[in-house]
Amino acid sequence: MATVSGTDRLRDLHAFDDTKAGVKGLVDAGVTTVPYFFRHHPDPLPVAAPSEAASAIPLIDLAKADVDRGRVVAEVRAAAETVGFFQVVNHGVAGELMEEMLAAVRRFNEEPLEAKVPYYTRDVASKVRFSSNFDLFRSPAANWRDTMFVEMFPEVPSPEEIPPPCRGVLEEYAAAVRRLGERLFELLSEALGLPVGYLGRDAGCMDGLSLSVAAHYYPACPEPEATMGATKHSDPSFLTVLLQDTSGGLQAVLPRPPEERWVDVPPVAGALLVNVGGVLLPPRVRVDEAVRPGRRRRRRGAGGGGVQEHDGGGVPGALQREGARRAVGAGPLQDSGGGGVSSSSTTAFDNNKAGVKGLVDTGVTTIPYFFRHHPDPLPIAAPSKAAAAVLVIDLAKGDVDRGHVVSQVVNHGVAGELMDAMLAAVRRFNEQPAGGVVAFRSPPQPPPAPFQASFSRSCEPYRVLTTPPVLTTRVRPHMATVSGTDRLRDLHAFDDTKAGVKGLVDAGVTTVPYFFRHHPDPLPVAAPSEAASAIPLIDLAKADVDRGRVVAEVRAAAETVGFFQVVNHGVAGELMDEMLAAVRRFNEEPLEAKVPYYTRDVASKVRFSSNFDLFRSPAANWRDTMFVEMFPEVPSPEEIPPPCRGALGLPPGYLAEHAGCMDGMSMVAQYYPPCPEPEKTMGTTRHSDPSFLTVLLQDESGGLQAVLPRPPEERWVDVPPVAGALVVNVGDLLQLVSNGRLRSMEHRVLPTGAAGPARVSVACFFRHAYASTRSCVPVVVGGGGARAAAVYRSTTAGEFLAHYNGKGLDGRSALDHFRLPAAASSPPPPL
């Protein structure tokens, strides 16, 4: 796997994901070897002997709580404090219901592919989603399993949202597990020395409790020794209740001396497995109050036994506070043995809110695996050389030094007493009891008490001396030499700055980081003489005089190049200028003003980021983006950045009057900073738009190019800025519903040169609301009213966008995924 470039790995992962068939699809296709991106490094932990395993995971009879509750509480406490796992019987979930739940999972996974595809999505906002490996594009190695995830509480999905094989039984099973969860929280409250209702009622856990069901299916594996069913991980929940079939394969970490080791968690007839999740681990606890989160994995099937295709189907129900599941999907880490480790271990650490000092205060004697680093190969300079390497500059003397990378300054204007007070305040804050620190591990608060005497005085001088967040990357000869893991690490480092591409430019980069570098595009660029007439300019005012002529002009443009520019469109020139100026003002504000809007949460109506597909695309684009969901629900003014309030364009009535059936519109404001090596990267990669129509407002910088499909070959043609004009282009959804008659042509944006200024544009995408279930159905009528064969299958805007965002801007058309098999080998329909 180490010999595969990051770009090739991402391409192969997308190819696998685009099948929507999951791991079972590989097995059904007859694979005899495990694909490289499923291969795991061997785990260094040994496996416990069967004699030890037999008694490692306690079996607790909940019926005995009615007779001797103290004994059951003690058993729960002992299990939670030591291994973090226990099995329960007489739990109140009927055996027939458990068997039917497992059978339903099996039936769904063994249905024909076309029955499962409608549920295949990576949209985390979907209550019901089927996929293979939620962290497929982030983990070092994929797991040999497929998963159906259902968010059951607090809002139960409608029956229509649940796959038919699981309807009825899933709702009944989830309700039974929820009741069991209430009982378990009562027992755990008592085990922690708390009132019986503390976790369930007094602490409000059950008020906002959510229950999600993850139904796993582990197909038979041709090389079980090369992969894993589920990697070593702990759960991002309060509690997990697991229903497993008779296959076995689940293992937990047994922490007993002399060393940690894996122990089998065997299936027990009629039992449910309970394990403590990372969220239930208290932030600072004494040894006698500790509740241990269980770490586990699922072994892959071995030989003819173990996990077989017809034996797949574990159903864990994760009980968690509403919102806790958002921790799932953070970047993976490597353990000291080189194997892939789930991020849930670090989630447990983060939820402690005690930080590294909390580890020290509890007396750790070894460094946890997720803090371990590979040795740095660089040597350390001798002290004699170090003394001269860092220059001391006296600002009072006006010293200037340009030959040293690192310098120290004296006589800088920051009082010595103030510097001492600042350091002391940091020490006081960090050495407070944990409760004082936890209060500030959330959204922005006023300065903590230890800082208040010196914070406001110290901020300004220190702001002068510090630099914006900068991504420090290693120099790499070529993107193909970077491993997938290293590339992901560097991408996360860039993203964590929240400064985007402009942050790189502000930091003075003189070369484009390797993950922004693109391969040259093979298409030639059209000559200026041809470009001048390639993109029609249509005067909409003429529609009042000769509507037929304007309709013919629009049709000709939409059927050929897919692009045209319009003037006299009804959008005031002053409003267009102010919109562009607002986007520029926002992007050129100080970083701290933009950071509150920086997010990759697709549920947010207003989000600022750099490259929505940063972790999926073969190469990043040299741009930063503000996305605003404008319709059908307009964001509140407080959600919109101040520089843009009042300048976001069209009133709600405009869409109703001029856009007809379009019930949704999103606005994407792009900012393209000057680029030191414009020939090495792209402002926006070649792509088409996931919309019915896109209306683009661009400044005078230029750089937009569209594919011109005229013979003898396709070529790029400039779409030049025209004073007062808006650019209109056909989107993928309009090509789909027109059955291919109207063309959604690919386009790109060239980066701005180092001399600048930054390029600014605002695109409005007209489409259905993302949550709409209205279908986009191809109109199978050809020229002259003759009926034509359907080229594409019907879809919804939500499904289309999920596929589009999932693949990213990878140079492939999203429409190919929706093209019917009979049309896949045929040329596009005639114009």
N, C-alpha and C positions, 0 to 999 in steps of 0.2 A: 504493500500500500504506500510505503514511503517514496516509491519511485513515480507515483502518479502526481501530476501537477494539480494545483488547486483548481485551475480552470477545467481540466479534464474531469476531475472528480465531481465538480458541480454539474457539469454537463451530463455525466452518467447518472447522478442522483436525480436530475430533472427527467431524464429519459425513463427511469424506473417509476418515478412518481406520476408521470403523465399517462402511464398505462392504467392507473386507478385500480389495478388488479391486486396490488399488494404482494406480500410474500407468497400467498396462496397462488397468485398468478404465475410466479416463478416455478412453483412445484407443479402446477397444472401444465406448464410448458415443457416439463421434463428436464429441468436443470439437473446436472449430475455433480456440479461443483458449486460451492458458495461464492457469489460475486465478491470481489475484493473489498468493497465498501461495507460488507457484513463481517469481515474477519476481525477478530479481537486478539489482543495479546494475551498470553496465559496469565491467569490470576495467581499471585504469589502465595495467597493464603492456602494452607492445607485444609483437607476435609476431615472432619471428626470421624472417629471410628463408629460403626453402627451401634456398639454397646453404649457409647456416650450419647449418641443421638436419640436413643430410645427414651431417655428421661430429660432431655434438654428443654423441650417445649412443653410447658405444663398443660394439662387438660383440666378445665374447671367446669364443674356442674353448677349452672346458675340456679337450678331448682333448689339447691341446698341453702341458698340465701334466705329462703323463707323459714328455714329451721335454725341455721347457725350463720347469721349474716356476718358476724365478726370473722369467722373462719374464711368465708369467701372473699371478704375485703382483704384479709391478710394474703390470700393466694394471689389476688389480682395485683396487690402492691408488690409482692415479691417478684412476680413475673415482669411487671412494668419497670421495676428498678434494676433488673439484672439483664435479661435477654431482650426485653421489649416486645416479646411475642407470647401469646397464649391461645389455646383453642378452647372454645366453649360449646357445651351441649346443653340441651333443654333451654334453648335460647328464645323460643317463641316463634321461630320461623319454620313453618311446616316443611317436612321433608319432601312432600309432593311439589311444593312451590319451588324448592331449591332445585329439584330435578328438572322441572319444567323450565326454569330460568336457564340452566345450562343447555338444555335441548334447544331453546329459542336462539341462543347465541350460535350454536352449531348450525341450526337451520339457516340463519341469516348468512353466515360466512360461506356456506356451501351452496348458496343460490347461484344462478348464472350471473356472470359479470354485469350484464345490463341491468339487473335488479339492484345491484349494490352501488353502481356508479352515481346515481342521484344523491347518495348520502356521502360521497367522497369529497371531503373539503378540508382545508387548513384554516378556515375562517374561525378564529377563536370566539367570535361573537355568536356562532351558531350553537344552539342548544343540543343538537344532535349532529355528530360528525364522525365519519368513518375514514380512517387513513392507516398508513403503515408508518410507525415511528414519528411521534409528534415533533421530535427534535432531529429529523432526518438530515437537515442542512446544517446542523450545528454540532452534532456529536462526532467524536473521533471514529466510531464504527456503529453501524445500524444493528438493531436487534431483529431476530428472526420471528417476527410476530406481526399481526394485524390487530387493529383496535377500533372498537366502536365506543365513543364517549357520549354520554347523555347527562346533561345537567338536569337533575330531577327536582331539586328544591333550591330556593323558595318558590320558584314558578315552574310548575309541571308543564312539560311540552304538550301541545295538542296531540291527539291520537294520530292525526295526519302526518305529523313530523316524525313519528317513530316508525321504523321499518315494520311492515306487516308481520313478519315472523315473531316479533317481540312485543307487539301491542297487547295490552291487557296484563300479561305476566310481568312485564318490566315495571309497570306502575305499582302492581300489587307487591312485588318483591321489594322495591325501594321503600314503600310505606312500612313494610315489616322490618326492614333493616333500620329505618329511622326510629321506630319504637325501641328496637334493641339498643340503638345508640343512646337513647335517653337513659336506659337502665345502666349501661356501661359508664356513662358520665357520673351517675350517682355513686357507683362503686368506686370510681377513680377519685371523686371528690372526697369520699371517706378515706380512701387510701392515702391521700395527701394531707389528712388531718383537717379537712375543710367541712363545712356543713354539707349535708347530703345533697342539697339542691344547688350548691354553689356553681359548678360548671354548667349545669343545665339551665338554671334560671337566674340566680343572683348575679353571676358574672355576665349574663346576657348572651352566653354562647349559643343557646338554642334559639334566641330571638332572631339572630342573623345567620343561623346555621344553614349551610348549603350541603346538599348531598349529591355527589356526582357518581355515576356508575361508569366504570371503564371495563368493557367486556373484551378480554384478550383472546385471541385465537392463535395457537402455535402450530403451524403446519409441520409435517414431517420434514426432516432436514437431511440432505445427502451427506453432509460432513459435519456432524454435530460437535466434533471436537474443535472446529475452526470458528465457531460463532457462539452467541448467547441468545437465549429466549428473552431475557430481561437483564440488563447490566446491573452491577452492584449499585444500590441506591437506597435512600430512605424516602419516606413519603411526605409531601408538603401538606399535611393535614393534621387535625387533632388526633383522629383515630381512623384506621382503615379496617374494614370488615371484609374478609376475603372468602368467597365461595369457590373452591377448586374441585375439579373432577378427580377421577381416580388415577390419573397419569403420573402424578408426582413430578419432581423436578424443582420444586421450590426449596431454596436454601436460605438460611439466615446466618449472620455473623454471631458466633458464640464468643463473648469477650472474656471467658474464664482464663486464668493463668494455666500454663506458662505463656501462651500466645493466643491471639485471635485465630479462629478457624471457622470454616463453613460447617454447618450442621443441617441435615435434611429436616424439612418440615413435612412429615408424611400426611397424606390425606387420611382423615378419620371419618368413618361413616356417620353422617348426621351432624358433623361438627362444622362450625365456622371459625376461621382464623382471625384473631384480632391482633393488630400491632399498633404501637404508639407511634404517632407521626412527629415530625420535627417541630411542628407548631406548638405541641403540648409540653415541650421541654422548657421548664421555667428558666428565666434569664439568669438568676443567681440563686443557687440552691445549696443546702448542706447535703452531705452524702446521704443522710437518712431521709432526705426528701426527694432524692433524684428519681426522675422518671426517664428511662432510657428510650430514645427513638430507635426502633429496630431497623437494621440495615439488611437488605436481602438481595437475592438475584434468582433468576430461574435458569436452571441448566437446560441445555439443548438436548434433544432426544438422542440416545446412544444406541447404535445398532438397530436390532429389530424391536427393542423395547423402548422404555422411556416415553417421550412425547411423540405421539403419532398424529397424523392429520385428523383422524376421527376422534382423537382424544383432546382436541384443543378446547379451550374455553374456561378461563378463570374469570370470575366477576368480582373485582374489588369494589366496594362502595366506600368512597373517601368522604369522611365527615370533616368538614372544614368551615372556618368562618368565611362569610361571603367576601370574596376578593382574594383569599389566600391562594387560590389556584393560579393567580397571575404570576406567582414566583416561578411556576413551571416554565422551562424554555430558556432560562438563563444559560449563558455559554458553558459548555462542558469543561471539565478539568482533567488533567492526567494525574493518576496516583503515582506513588514512588515506584511501582512496578511497571509503569508504562501503559497500564490498561486504561480503558475509558471508564470514567466515573460519572454518575449522574450528578447534576447540580443540586440535587435535593440535600446532599450532605452539607453543602455550603449554605443552603437555605436555613437549615437547622441552626448553624452557627450564627447567621445573620439575625434570625428571630430571637436569639438570646439577648440581643441589644447590649451586651456587655463588652463586645469587642475583644481585641487581643488581651487587653488588661484583665478581662474577666477570666480568660484561660490561665493567666499567670496567678491571679488571686485564688483560683481553685487548686493550684499546686501541680499543674501539668509538668511532667518531667521529660516528655518527648514532644516534638513538633508534629501537629496533625498533618496527615499526608497532603492536604490541599494547600499547605503553606510551603511545601518543599519545592525548591528550584533546582534546575540543572546547573552544574558549575559553570561559571563564566570563563571563557577561554582567555580573556585578556589578562596579561600580567599587571602587577601593581608596580608603579615606579618607585625607585629607591627614594628615601627621605631627602637625600641631597638634591635630587632632581625636582622633587615636589615643592621644595622651598622656593624655587625660581619659577615654577610653572604657573602659579596663581599670583598675579601682580596685585599689589596694594596701591590704589589710586587715591590721592588726596584731592577731593573735589574743591577744597578751599584754594588750592594752587592752580586749579584749572587743568589738571593732568588729563590727558586724553591718550587712550591706548587702543589700537585696533589690531594688535598682533596676538592678543590672548583671547582664547575662547571664554575663560572664566576669570573674573577679576573681583577683588574686594574693594570697597570704598570706605573711606573715613571722612570725617567732617561733612557728612551728608545731610545734615539738618534735622535728623531724627534724634531727639534727646536720649541720652543714655538711660536716664531714669524711666523714660517711657518704654524703651526696649526691654529693660529688666521687668517692668510691670507687665508687659505683654507676655513674656515667657512665664512669669509667675502665674498669670491668669490662666494660661493654657494648662499649666501643671495642676492648679487648683481644680479646674473643671474636670480634668481626666481622673483626678484622685478622689472625686466625690463618691458617695455610695451610688450603686447602680441606678437607683430610682431617679436621681437627679439627672443622670445622663440620658436615660430612656426617654424622658420628656421631650428631648430635642431630636430624637431619631424619627422625625416625621416631617410634614410640610414646613416651609420656612416659619420660624418663630422669632420673637425679639431676642437680642443677645442673651445668652445664659448669664445668671447672676455674677459668677466670678469675673466676667468680662466687662460688666457694665461701666466700671470706673475708667477703663482705658480703651474700650472698644472703639468708640466714636472718634477719639483723638488719634488712635493708631491707624485707622483704616486708610485715611487719605495719604499720609506719607508712604505707607507700604504699597498702596496702589501705584504710586509713582515708580517704585523700585521693582515691582513684579512685571512679568510679561504675560501675554495671553496664553491660554493652554495650547501647547504645541505637541503634535504627534511626532515622536522620534522614531524613525524607522531605520532598519538596517539597509545598507546599500546592497541591492541584489542585481546580478547581471541580467536576469531575464525572468519574467513572471513564471515561466514554466518550471523554474528550478525551486519554487517555493512550495512546501508541502501544504496540504489542505489545512492542517492544524495551525501552522504558523500564519497562514493567510488569515484565518478566522481570528486569531489573536490580534493581529495588526489591525484588522477591520474594527474589532471591538475597541481597541485603543483609540483609533480615530473617532469612532462614534461617541465614546465616553467624554471627549472634550466638549461636545455639544456646540462647537464653534463652526462646524461645517467646513466647506471649501474656503470660505472667506477667512476662517481662522488660519488656514495654511498660508494664504496670501498675506494676511496681516503679520504672520510670524516671519515672513521674508523668505519662503521657500524659493529656491532657484531651479529645482528640478521637480518633475511630477512624480509623486510616490508610485511605486510599481503597480499597485492595485488599481490605479487610474489609467494605466497604459492599454491602449487598444491596438489590435492588429489593423493594418491598412485595409480600407474598404476597396474591393476590386472594381466597383462600378466607376466608369469615367464620369467626368463632370461636363455637362452640355456647354457648348460655346455661348458667349454672351448674346450673340445675334439670335440664337434659338431661344434662349431664356427669356428674352424680352417679350415674346408672344406666347409663352408656354402656359402661363397662369392667367386666365381671363380676369378682367376687371368689369364688374357688373354694377350698373347704376340702378339701385332699387327704386329710385323715384320714378323711373320710367314704367314701372308696373302699373301706375295709375293711368297711364296713357295707352300702353300696349302690353298688357299683362302676358299675352301669349308669347310675345318675343322674349320677355324676361324669363318665363318658364322654360322656353327652349334653350336659352343661354345657360340657365342653371342645370338643366338636364344634360346638356352636352358636356359641361365641365364635370358634373358628378359621374358621368358614365365613362369619361376618358381619363383625365388626370386626377380626379377626386378632390381638386383644390380650386378655389376661386376667391377673389377679393371683392368686397362690396363697399360702395360708397353711398351716401345719402341713406344711411341705415337707421337713423333715428337715435343713435347714441351720441350725445353732444361731444364735440371736440374737447371742451374744457374738462368734462368728466373723464375722458380717456387720458388726458394729460395728468390729471390729478391721481388717477388710479396707478399709473406708472410711477409717479413721484412717491406715492404712499408705499409702494412695494420697495422702492429704493431706500426710502427713509427707514423702514423697518429693518432691512438687511444691513444697513450701515449704522445702526444703533450700537452702543456698547454691548458686549457679550452678555452681561448680567441682565439686560433688558430683554434679550431673546430667549435665554435659557428656560424661563417658565413655560414657553410654548413648544420646547423641543421634546418631542415624544414620537414613539412608534406604535402607540395604541390606536389601532384603526377604529376604535369606537369613539374617539375624540372628534368633535366637529371641527375643531381648529387644531392643526398640528404643523409644526415646523421641524424639518429634518433635512439631511443630505442623503439623497438616493433612497427612495422607498424600498428598493430591491438590493440594498447594499450587500446583504449577506447571501444573495442568490445569483446575482448577475456575474458573468465572466469578468467584467471590468466595470469600475464605477465611473460615473459621469461627473464632469467638472461643473457642478451647480449645487445650489441650495434651494429648497422648495418650501413654500407655505401653502398648505392645503386647507381649504375652507369648504365645508358642506353647507351650501346655501339654501337648498330646497330639498324636500318639502318643508323642513323645519329650519327656520333661520336661526343662527346662533344668537345668543344674547350679546349686547354690546360689550359686556365684561369679558366675554370669551375671545373677542377680536382684539389683536394688538392695537394699542392706542394710535400709532401712525396710520392705521388703515380704517379706523372707525369713520363711518359716514362716506367713505369713498369706494364702497364695494359694489357700486354699479346698479343693476336693474332692479326696479321695484317688483314685488310679487306679481302684480297684475300684468307685467310685461310678458311673462311666460304664458299666462292664460290667454292673452290676446294674440301673441305672435308665434308661440311655439306649439300650440295645439296640444297634442297628447303627451308632451314631455312633462312628467311630474317630478323630475329630480334634476338638480344642477349642482355640480361641484366646481369650485374655482381653484385653479392651481397657479400660483404666482412663482415664477422661476427667476432666480438671480444667478447670473453667470459671471463670476469674478474674472478679472484678467488672469491669463494663464502664462507661466514662464516658458512652457514648451507646448504650444497649441497643436503642433504636428503630432504629438504623442498621445493625445487623449481626445475625448469628445465632450461637447456641451450636453448633448442628448444623443444617445445611441439610436441607430436605425430602428424604427418601430411604427406601428399604427395605433390608433386610439380606441379604447374600450367604451365607445359612446355611439349615439346616433349621429350627432353633429358636434364638431368642436368649433368654437368661435375664438379666434386668437387676436389679442391686442399685443403688438410688438413695438419696441422702440425703434430708433433709426439705426441701430447698430448693424442690422443684417445678420446673416449666419444661418437662417433657416433654409433648408433645401428639401425638395420632394423628389421622389422617384418618377421620372418621366418614362412611361411605358411604350413610347412610339418606336417603330422599327428604325434602324436595324437591330438595336439593342437597348436595354434599359440603361438610363444614366441619371445622374443627379442634376437637378436644375434649381437655380436660386429662386426663392420666393421673396422678392425685394420688398422692403418697407415702402408703402405708398401713403403719403400724407392724408390723414383723415379716414383711411380705409381699415377695415377689419378683414382678417383672413378666415375663410370658412373651409373646413375640410370634412369629407364624409368619414364617419367612424365605422368601426367593425360591426356594430349592431345594425347600422343601416345597410351595410353590404349584406348582412345575414338576412334581414327581413325583406330586402329587395331580391333575394335569391341570387345575389352576385351581379345584378345588373348595374348597380351603383358601386363605384370603386372606393374602397378605403385604402388609399395609397400610403406606403411607408414614407417616413420623413425623418430628418435628423437636424441637429443644430451643431454647427461648428463652434469651437471655443473661441473666446475673445483673446486677442493677442496681449502680450505683456504690457503694451502701452495703454491698454484700456480705452474707454471706461468700461465698467461692467455692463453687460447686456441684461435687460429686464423685459419680461413678457408676462402676460396674464391669459391663461386659457380657460374657457368656460366649457365644460363637458355636459351636454344635454343627454339625459338618459332616464330610465325608470328609477324610482327610489330603490336603493340597494336591498331593502327588506321586502320589496314588492314581489308577489308571487305571480304577477302577470307574465305570461309567456311572450317571448319574441319568436314569432312563427314566420318562416319564410313565405312570401307571397309567390306562389308558383304560377305566375302568369308571364309569359314571354311577350316579345314584340307583336303588335297587332292583335293582342288578346288571346293568342294561342296558349294552351296550357303547357308548361315546361316541367321537366323533372326537378324535384327538390334537390338542391345542392347541399344544404345544411340541415341539421336537425334543429328542432326548437330548443330554446333555453330560456333562462331568466337573466335579468341584469345581474342579480347577485351571484348566480353560478358562473356567469361569464367573467365577472370581475375577480372572483376567487381564483379562477384558473389563470387569468391575466397576471394578477399580483403574485400568484404562486410561482409562475415560471420566470417573472421578471423580464427586463429588457434584454433578452438573450439572442436577438436577431431572428427569432422564429415568429411567424404569425400565429396569434391566438386562434384565428379562424380555422386553422388546420385541424385543431382538436375537435371542432364541431362539424367538419365536413363529413357527409355521409360516405360510407365505404364505396358505394357505386360511383360516386363523383370524385373520389380521391385520386384516381388515375386519369381523370378527364381534364381537359383544359377548362379555364373559366368560361362561363356561358358567353355567347356572342353579344356584342353591344348593339 
